[in-house]
Amino acid sequence: MKVRILTLDKKKIIIIIILLKLLATSFALMVFDQFSPLVDARLYENEFFLNGYALNTSLRTDIVQGLVRQFNYIFYPIVSHYIFSIISILGIIWYVVSNKFHWAILLIFIFPSSMIWTSVIGKEAIYYLFFSLLIIIWSNYISEKLKARHYLIAVVAILFCLMFRLHYTIAILWLFWAAININKFKNYKMILFCTYSLILILLFVVLFKGMQLNDLLDTNFPDVKWRAYSSIAIEGKASRHSSLGFTDIRDKCINDKLCDWDIMQRILLDKKINSHFITGFIFGIIGPFFNEIINRPVFIPFFIEGVLIILLPFMFLIYFIFTRKVERQNIYYLNYIYGVLPAILLVMIMHAFFGMLNPGSAIRWRVNFELIFYLAPFLIYLNLIEKNK
């Protein structure tokens, strides 16, 4: 089947993309906020993190709040949301300007979660920008030599990604590592196998034994499981603490006057979180459970979106293998097999503990890296089309 690249006026396409994002911001603020309050976005809008109410904020929080303060000073506070919304799509706009345009690129704007959470003030909007830039530069690297400005943009983007979401950035770094080895070395399979195995071993040690590792080495690195657990409010409307049995542990400790909660969470809670790793691995991407969409039908669109996102990489793989019958030594196919799919596995592992206790938070944090599930495969697909022509 021949796929036709539409010849469209890029200026009009950019205008359409901007209008879509501005509409998404209006929808998020005027409609979505009524059903699921945009708490963090509103705190940033009201400069909460500059008024002394929040102490010991992180550098990334300070950066977002500093930008909002400047925008609020120049415009009305509500305008800051629209500016962050435009910031998030600058990478996509850059791709449209600098590459041959395919109409299907607009399909990435149909996913409701990314449209909402990158259309208001928040870290997601900034991370989405730099993550998309890195995927686009990675795609260009596979097809052609990069120019000096591409390397500069990539370095800046990586630094910001490391600052805002260090754990998710590992996946995008793997894309580049795989692409470089496939391009430069004949024994790339052995190199990639060894490095990926090492990453997985270190990752599982940090995830499952982080607390014990700190005790052993007398360090104070953040424990991933405890950070994921403590990031979700037990009283939250969509909290799964009760359904997954976490409140049972807390209640037993409260009723036992001799119970030391710090010790309890280190022993019992640690094991409890481990037992639900697979839950977070799958539903950290999909979002709500089946019973949750029955109890709250508002979750249905996000459930469908999550299922589609987790299936897309496999749909592209089936298409490459059986429909287009891509040669196994094709540079794009190799990067898909050894780059994209392993990177997706990495983010699913790293997101598991953060995605198990609240479907809303799972979806929101997934927005940071979900482009690797569909934009990276789609750019591989476009490169294949261009090569076949």
N, C-alpha and C positions, 0 to 999 in steps of 0.2 A: 504494500500500500504506500503510495506516495504521500508524503506529508508536505504541505505547502506552507512556506514561511510568508505570512501576510506582510505586504508592503504598506505600512501605515506611517502617518506623520508622527514622528516621535514626540513632538511638542504636544500634540493632542493626547497622546498616550500618557505623558507625564501629568498633564492637567487632569486626566481621568483618575490617575492614581492618587493625586493630591486630594481631589474632591472626595474620593472613596474614604480616605483617611480622616478627612475633616468630618464627614458624615458619621464615621465610626466613633469619633470623639464625642460628637453631639449625642449619639445613641448611648454611649457609655455613661456620660454625665447625667443625661435626662431620663433614661429608661433603666439601664442596667443597675445604676447606683441605687434605685428604689428597691430592687429585689436582693441585691448582694452589694452592700455598701463598699465603696472604694476607700477604705479607711486610710491606708498609707498615702494614697494620692491626695486625699483631702488634707492630711496632716502636712504634707509637703506644701500644698497650696496655701495653707494658713501659716507657713513658716514655723511650724511647731518645733523643728529641730534647731532653730536659732534662738528660741525664746527662753532657753534655760530649763525647759521641762524635760528634755531628754539629755541625759549625761552620758559621756563616754561613747559617743557615736563613732561609727567607722568612717574611714576616709571616703569611701564610696557614697555614704549617706551625706557627708559634708559636701561632696562635689555636686550631687543632685540638688541639695538644698541651696547651695550657693548659686547655681544656675537659676533656680526658681526665684530666688531673691532678686536677681538682676532683671529677670523677665517681669516680675511683679512691679519692680520700680519703674520700668519703662511702659508697661501695659497694665491692664486690669489683671488680677490674679487668675481669673478663669482662662485668660489667653495662654497662660503657661502650659495648660494641657494640650492645646492645639499646636504649640511650638514643639513640645516633646513628641507629639504624634508625627509631625513632619520630619523631625530628627531621625526617628526610627526607620524611615523609608529612604533615607538618602543613599544607602547602599544599593537598593533596588533601582532607584532612579539613575545612579551612576552606571549600573549594568545596562539599562535601557539605552542610555546615551552612547555608551562605548562599544556595544555589541549589536549584532543583528537581532532584531526583535521578533519574538514568537508570541502570538496572542495568548498562549497557554500560561505565560508567566503571570498573567492577571489572576489565575486560579489560586495563587497563594493567598490572595486577599479574601477568599471565601471562608477561611477557617475563623470561626467566631472568637476563639480564645486569644489568638495573636492580635486580631483586630481590636479587641477590647483592651488588653493589658499593655499593648505598645502604643495605645492612643491616648493615654493619660500620663500624668507625671509619675515617674518611677524608674527604678534601675533597669527594668525590662526594656524600656524604649532605647536606652543607651546601649545595652548589651546586644540587643537585636541588630542595631546599626553595625557594630563592629564585627559581630558574628557573621552577618550577611556579607560584609566586605571581604572577610577572610575566605568564605566559601567561593566567592566570585574570583578572587585572586588565585585560589587553589585551582579552580577550573581553567583559568587562563594559563597557569603554569603547565598544566598537562598538555595543552594544545600548542603553546608557543612560548618563546622566551619572554620573560617579564622585563619591563623597563625599570629604570632606577626608581621612578616614583611609586611603582607597585611594591617594591621592597620596603620603601619608606612607609607607605600606608600600612603594609602588613605588620611591620614592627610596632607601629603606634597602636594598631588594632589589637595585637596580641597583648601588649602592655595593659590596655584598658580592660580587655577580657579577663586577664589574670587578676586585675584589681577588683573587678565587679563579681565575677563568678569563676574563681580559680579552678574548681573541680570540673566544671563543664568544659573549660578551655582545653583540658587534656585531649578531648575527642578531636577538636579541630587541629591541634598540633599533630595528632596521629595521621590525619589526612595528608598533611605536608610531608611528614616523615615517610609515609608509604610512597607518595608520589616521587620524592627525591630518590629513594632506593630503587624503585622500578625504572626510573629514567637513567640512573647512573651505574648500577651494579648488576652483573649477571647472576650473582648468587643472592638476589634480593629476597627470595623466599625464605632462605635460612636466616638472614638478618632480621626479617620481619617476624618470623616465628619466635626467635630468641627474644627480641625486644618486647614483643607483645606478651609473651609468657612472663617475662620479668615484670611488666606493668601490672598484669593480672595478679601475680603473687603479692606485689607490694600493695596493690589496691585492696585485696582481701585482708591482708594483715592489718592495714590501717583501719578498714571498715569494721572488722570483727574483733580485732585485738588492740584497738587504739588505746583503750583505757589501761590495759595491762602493759602496753608498750611504754606509756608515760611513766607508769610505776617502775618498770624495769630500768629505763634510761634516765629516770629522775628529770623528765621534761614536762612541759605544760602545754603541749599542742592541743588545739581544740578537738574534743572527741566528736566524731561525725554523728554517731548514733544519738548521743545526748543532745547535740545541737539540733538535730532533726526533730527529736522528741519535744524539746523545750520551745521550739519555734511555733508549735501549734497549741493554741489555747484549748484546754480541756473543756471549757464551757462553750466553745464554738458551736454554732447551729449544726454544722456538718461534721463535727468532730467524731472520729471513730474510736476514741479512747475507751469508751464503754463497750462497744460491740466487739472490739478486739481483745478486751480483757485487761486493759492497762489500769483502769480505775479500780479494779479489784485489788491490785497490788497496793495502790495508794491507800485505799480504805482500810485494808488490813493493818497497814503501818500506822494509820491515824488512830485506830482502835487499840493498838498495842502501845502502851505508854513507854515500854522499854525499847521500842523500835527506833532505830536511827535511820532516818529517811535517806541520807547520803549513802549509807552502807547498803540499804535495801535496793536503791536504784542501781547501784553498781553490781549487785548480784542477780536479783530476780528480774529487774527491768531489762538489764543487759541481755539476758537469755530470752526474754519475751520479745524484744525487738528482733533478735536474730531469727526467731521462729516465723516471723512475718516478712522475711526478706523477699520471698517469691511474690507475695501479695503486692509489695511496693514495686517490685521489678516489672510486673505486668500492669497493675492498676495505677501506678505512678504515671504511666503514659496514657492509659485509657481514661482514667479519672474515676467516675462513680461506679459503685457496685451495681448489680442488677436490682437488688432490693432498694437501693437508694434512688434509682430512677423511677421505681414504682411509687415510693413514698413522696418523692419530689420530682414531678414530671418536668420541672424546669431544667433538670439535668440531662434530659433526653438529647438535645442537640449536641451537648458536649460529650456525651457517651458515643454518639455516632461519629463525631469528629475524632475522638480518641482511637476508636477501632480503626477508622480509615487511616489515620496517621501511622499506627503500628503495622498496618498491612501494606502500606505503600511501598516500602523497600522490597518486600517479597514480590509484589506485583511487577515492579520494574525488573527484578531479577528474572522472573518467569518470561517477561516480554523479551528481554535480551537473549535468553537462551533458546526459547521455542519459536518466537515470532520473527525476530530479525536474524536469528542464528548467527550471533556475533562470534567471530573467531576468538579462540581462547587466548591468543597472544595479542589481541587488540589492546592498545594502551588504555583505552577507556574502560574496557571490560576488566582489565587487571586492577585498575584503580578502584573500580566498584567492588570487586571481590576482596581485595587486600586493604583497601582504604575505607570506603564508605561503610560496609557492613560491620567490620570490627569497631569502627568509631561509634556506630549506633549501639553496639553491645556495651561499650564503655560507658556511654551516658546513661543507659538503662540501669547499669550496675550502680553508678554513682548517685543516681536519682532515687533509687529504691527506698532508702530510709526516709527521704524527704517527701516521698509520694504516697506513703502508706496511711497516714493518720487523718488526712482531710482532702477530699477530692478537689475542692476549690483551690487550695494551696498547691496541690499536685499539678493541676492544670496551669496555674499561674507561673510556677517555676519551670514547667515544661516549655513554656513559650520562649524561654531564653535560648533553648537549643533545638527546638523542633524543626528548624530549617534543615537540619542534617538528615531528617527523615524524608523530605520531599524536594527541597531545592537542590541539594547535592545530586540525587539521582536524576532530577530533571535536567540539570546542566550536563551531566554525562550523556543523557539521551539526545540533547541538542547537538552536542559535539559529534555524536555518532551520525546523526542526520547530515551534518555539514561535511563530514568525511566521506560519506557515501555519495554525496553529490559530486 
